Amino acid sequence: MNVPLKGRPAAQAQAGDGLSVDNISVTYRNGHTALRNASFSIPRGTITALVGVNGSGKSTLFKSIMGFVPLATGSVSILGQPAREALKKNLVAYVPQSEDVDWNFPVLVEDVVMMGRYGHMNFLRMTRSIDREAVDAALERVGMADFRKRQIGELSGGQKKRVFLARALAQEGELILLDEPFTGVDVRTEEAIIALLQGLRDEGRVMLVSTHNLGSVPRFCDRAVLVNRTVLASGLTAETFTKANLEKAFGGVLRQFILGGAELHQDAADKRQVTVLTDDERPFVIYGDGNGNDAAAKKGGRKK
Ligand SMILES: Nc1ncnc2c1ncn2[C@@H]1O[C@H](COP(=O)(O)OP(=O)(O)OP(=O)(O)O)[C@@H](O)[C@H]1O
């Protein structure tokens, strides 16, 4: 049985010493160069946000790491080994965007999660008790054990995300790529996913998470990579989520937001903290100062 990704090969996973992307360029067959000379590296035991406007190349970067698209230049190394080796060893787990999954594919929740075990099986794909245990544990961990006999097409958006997270867990991937895991999920599910990612970080795994939810990045991401057809900035969140970098990455979009009734405030005491004041004058900190002053949408008066 194949992973129900539209037009993509089954995600293969493997293990290493963080993720290193070195000078990669990707040109699609229609001649469009989606990434040019992109470089960054992230260590083990970290959660890194991948942010950028629509079409900036986030999914292309994931596809490059997964070997779904050929690289015109550069290389990717995963856990200290060439990407191809790491992929063969099942060290990379991929949680795709919901739009990339064929939800009409007739498959049960438990079968999707079992797909995470394929890389651990022989070519006959005979399931062993260790595989069934891994599936059970993964379903329990994401709170989807009661849904194991459901067709995947019969789940809510948040439940679908959790099933694909369970597949990544069952795979025991050391590098986990998550393409917009919070799109279409409620606040409770988002919190549950964040808690799960934090647990995986504590186990020493490497996570790269693309998200449009800038407000939550400082809360759970140690690092950030800002892209727009190349890597504009990368490093610790507090040092990377600067007003200058965010404007570079989001340009008119960020300005539009500010002009549309809010404003950007650079904290005088800590130059790294930026607060967006919303219409109703609630400060919304889009990156924090490391002292807990990074909660989204705190109630309070207008900062001077
Ligand atoms: N298969 C393809 N063939 C040609 N161009 C493509 C292909 N896939 C993506 N692109 C183009 O490459 C650019 C980067 O697309 P990509 O999907 O990587 O962006 P993204 O940052 O993930 O966007 P979003 O936030 O909307 O998901 C876009 O201009 C897109 O139109």
The ligand as an SDF file (V2000), in Angstrom:
LIG
                    3D

 31 33  0  0  0  0  0  0  0  0999 V2000
    5.7770   21.6190   -9.2140 N   0  0  0  0  0  0  0  0  0  0  0  0
    6.0240   22.9090   -9.4190 C   0  0  0  0  0  0  0  0  0  0  0  0
    6.3120   23.3710  -10.6610 N   0  0  0  0  0  0  0  0  0  0  0  0
    6.5830   24.6670  -10.8770 C   0  0  0  0  0  0  0  0  0  0  0  0
    6.5950   25.6130   -9.9200 N   0  0  0  0  0  0  0  0  0  0  0  0
    6.3100   25.2210   -8.6690 C   0  0  0  0  0  0  0  0  0  0  0  0
    6.0100   23.8710   -8.3440 C   0  0  0  0  0  0  0  0  0  0  0  0
    5.7740   23.7760   -7.0090 N   0  0  0  0  0  0  0  0  0  0  0  0
    5.9130   25.0210   -6.5360 C   0  0  0  0  0  0  0  0  0  0  0  0
    6.2300   25.9000   -7.5190 N   0  0  0  0  0  0  0  0  0  0  0  0
    6.4880   27.3360   -7.3900 C   0  0  0  0  0  0  0  0  0  0  0  0
    7.6300   27.4990   -6.5550 O   0  0  0  0  0  0  0  0  0  0  0  0
    7.4330   28.5910   -5.6580 C   0  0  0  0  0  0  0  0  0  0  0  0
    7.5940   28.0930   -4.2320 C   0  0  0  0  0  0  0  0  0  0  0  0
    6.4950   27.2350   -3.9410 O   0  0  0  0  0  0  0  0  0  0  0  0
    6.3670   26.5110   -2.5220 P   0  0  0  0  0  0  0  0  0  0  0  0
    5.1960   25.6070   -2.6080 O   0  0  0  0  0  0  0  0  0  0  0  0
    7.6790   25.9510   -2.1540 O   0  0  0  0  0  0  0  0  0  0  0  0
    6.0380   27.7690   -1.5800 O   0  0  0  0  0  0  0  0  0  0  0  0
    5.5650   27.8140   -0.0390 P   0  0  0  0  0  0  0  0  0  0  0  0
    6.4550   28.7960    0.6560 O   0  0  0  0  0  0  0  0  0  0  0  0
    5.4960   26.4420    0.5110 O   0  0  0  0  0  0  0  0  0  0  0  0
    4.1060   28.4340   -0.2040 O   0  0  0  0  0  0  0  0  0  0  0  0
    2.7920   28.3390    0.7590 P   0  0  0  0  0  0  0  0  0  0  0  0
    3.0810   29.1540    1.9710 O   0  0  0  0  0  0  0  0  0  0  0  0
    1.7380   28.9790   -0.1080 O   0  0  0  0  0  0  0  0  0  0  0  0
    2.5350   26.8740    1.0190 O   0  0  0  0  0  0  0  0  0  0  0  0
    6.0660   29.1930   -5.9780 C   0  0  0  0  0  0  0  0  0  0  0  0
    6.2540   30.2840   -6.8350 O   0  0  0  0  0  0  0  0  0  0  0  0
    5.3430   28.0700   -6.6730 C   0  0  0  0  0  0  0  0  0  0  0  0
    4.4050   28.5650   -7.6150 O   0  0  0  0  0  0  0  0  0  0  0  0
  1  2  1  0
  2  3  1  0
  2  7  2  0
  3  4  2  0
  4  5  1  0
  5  6  2  0
  6  7  1  0
  6 10  1  0
  7  8  1  0
  8  9  2  0
  9 10  1  0
 10 11  1  0
 11 12  1  0
 11 30  1  0
 12 13  1  0
 13 14  1  0
 13 28  1  0
 14 15  1  0
 15 16  1  0
 16 17  2  0
 16 18  1  0
 16 19  1  0
 19 20  1  0
 20 21  2  0
 20 22  1  0
 20 23  1  0
 23 24  1  0
 24 25  2  0
 24 26  1  0
 24 27  1  0
 28 29  1  0
 28 30  1  0
 30 31  1  0
M  END
$$$$
